[in-house]
Amino acid sequence: MNAAIDPMIQVNPLFMRVDLLIEVSKLELAIASIRRQKTKAEVESLVAPLASRVARINEALGRLSA
């Protein structure tokens, strides 16, 4: 059996969409948790990268729907 990954393997867009939605949910839970547990001064620096990732994933979801 060939252990190399076939570059022609196609991922079902439905599975990719579900995986991205799960990732967005996890990020939103993390953001909510940070906002509850950290001081206002800490929140911005911790939430910014997560919010940026959510935005990028939402863009990808938009492209999948097209």
Secondary structure as UniProt FT lines:
FT   TURN            7..8
FT   HELIX           13..37
FT   HELIX           40..65
//
